[in-house]
Amino acid sequence: MAKEIFDVIATTLWMALGIFAIFALYLAVSGLCYLVWRMISKGRTASGGYTSLKTVTFGDESAVLANRTASVAAVITLFVLWAIATGSSLLPFGLPAPFVGDTSFEYTAQNAAGDSAKAKVFVRVHHADDKGQKKQDVSGMASDGFAQNDSIILPERRSKIIKVQSNDTGGTEDGYRVTHVNGQPIVAEQLLELGDVDVFMTKKGSLSVRPVTGMTMEALYLPPPEKVWSRFVKLNKEGYLGVGLWENVFWSLIRVVVGFFLGCLFGIPLGFAMGLNSWLRGWFEPIVEFMRPVPPLALIPLIIIWFGIGEQGKISLLFLAALWIMTIAARSGVSGVNISKVHAAYSLGASKWQLLTKVILPNSLPEIFTGARVAMGVCWGTVVAAELVAAEKGAGKMIIAASKFQLTDIVIIGIIIIGIIGYGIDVLMRIAENRLVPWKGRG
């Protein structure tokens, strides 16, 4: 138990260090871009608007607007870092790439009689996508004594064990062993770095060969941008598993919009009711506070049992993902209304309906829009899980199916498309908020 806890702590610390290093690098690039931007924009006239009239802006959230130059620079930086880390051919520079090509190493073996002989192992390393490579032919190459030349073929970044004792004359007899590789002594469980390849001797005396992996990420974990783009073009033309790319996206979008709409339709009135009536707040609060921390993914088994594997189950899961967020957002909006505005409305003779429509609703809209943006993000995150429920179409279904075949480029395409659509919806919500709630942050 103590060892397991220690391992978790150690792993967490290493993760924290890695995250800190990546964040520090990204922040350093941000600082450099900021200095360049300041030099370029120096002397330009400051933009006008409501914010420019404020004398104090630090600490005022409404005065902090996104710098579009910084946004563009951030996206370009992410793309460049992605290209560098994956050894993209789009850049004239990058990290050392994994070894691909032909190489060889020489080993010295000693047989049961105590005689020594040398032979070569020819290694051919090919790209992971190139399946048509063949071993080098060593049949016409003379070797020394009982040791026989051999050859292996393996994909980049992968290791392979070669049993030279099975190829050498008398290699299966007791007393046979490999003593040197490229003139360097080697014993069991020892690793030798030979330049293009590393050779490790196993406990049984076999040689495990692994080509140099370089410093770039393997395409299995993160493919380069050009590979993702070529896959996108292919998906756009041919689709995946018989379904077009945009047909998959369309069905996911429909499910998200319908589930989100239902969540708003029931969640906002419920939130208002809880914020305005103590009995209704006490009645619904146990349910809302109980369901709020339950992740939508945990509800999938119940959704399947209750609603089956059709569209009703998927939309129900998305509806529940949005319902509690919108309920709490509406309730918080009502609770955050300045009481002085309520008293002012009553003093002017306003009825309860007028108070609701003229004071409470307008002042609650900022919280409701914030909750809507959060709920939409959660719905997009949930749609992948919702389409686990026997979906035939959908971006989430495409991602999950591709992950089973380790098609990382299709997974990344799906993630990028979902992110872009989600961001576009968020932008539309911001525009609607600016139009419908122009008083946000100004009163």
C-alpha positions, 0 to 999 in steps of 0.5 A: 500500500505504501509503495503504491502511494509512493509510486503515485506521488512520484508519478505525479511529481514527474508529470508536474515537472513535465507540465511545468516545462511545457508551460514555461516554454510556451510562456517564454514564446508568448513573452517573446511574441509580446515584446515583438508586438509591443515594438511593432505597435509602439506609437499607434493610437490606442483603440477607443470604446467604453473600456478606454473611458475607464480610469481603473481597468486592473481587476475589472474583468469586463475591461480585459478583452482578448488580444487578437494578435496574441490569439493568432500568435498562439495558434501559430506557435502551437502549430510550429511546436507540433511540427518540430516535435513530430519532425514535420517536413514542412519545416527546414529544421527540427529535432533529430529524426529516428534512424531509417535505412541500412546499417550493420554491426559485427559480433564475435562469438565463442563456441563450445570448443573455445574457438572464436569467430566473427560475423555481421548482422545487416539491419534494414530499418523502414518507415512504419507505413512502408510494409513492402521492404525485404531483408538484405540477402546475405547468402553470398557474403562470406563469414569467418569460421562457424559464425554466419552472417545474418540480417533482420528487418524492422520498422523505425522505433521498434526493437527485434530479437535476433538469435545469432546462436540459431544461425551459427554452426554449433550455436545451440551447444552448451558453452556457445556465447557472444562475447563482443559487438563491434569490438566492445565486450558484452554480457547478459543484460548489457546495452551497447550504443552503436550509433545507428542502432542499440544492441541489448543482450538478453539473459539467454544470450540473444541480441535485441536490436533497436534503431535510434529513435531520435527526439521526435514523437512517433506518428502512432502518438502524434502524427505530423501536420502534413499527415493529418492534412492528407488524411483529412483530404482523403476523409473528405473524399471517401469518408470513413467506414462508409460514412462521409466526414461531414455527415458524421459531423452533422449528426453529432451537431444535431445531437448536441444542439437538441440536447443543449436546447432541451437542457436550456428549456427545462433548466432555466425555468427550474433555476428561476423557480429555485431562485424565487421560491424557497419551497421549490428551492428546498424541493429541488435542491437535493436532486440538483446538488446530487446530480450536479457532480455526477459525470454524464459518462457514469449515466451511460449504463442507465441510459442504455437500460432505460432508453435503449441504443437509439437516438433517444438515449444519446439525446437524453445523455446530452440533455442531462449533461446540460440540465444541471449546469443551466439550472445552477446558472439560472439560480445563480443569476437570480441570486446575484440580482442587486437587491437595491434594483428590486427595491427600486422596482417595487417603489415604482409600483412594479408587479411581480411579473414586471419585476421578473421580466424587467429586472430579474431576467435582464440581470440574470442573463449574464450568468445564464449565458456563461452557463450556456457556454459551459453547458455547450462545452460539456455537451460536446465533450459528452457527445463522444461518450453518447455515441459509444451507445451503438451509434452508426454516425457521428464524429464521436463514433468516428473517433472511437472507431479510429482509435481501435485501429490506432489511426491517430490522425483520424482521431486528431481530425475529429478532435480538431473539428469538434474544437473548431465547431465548439469554438464557433458556437461559443463565438456566436454565443458571445456575439448574442450576449453582446447584443442581448446583454450590452449592460454586462459589466457596466452596472 
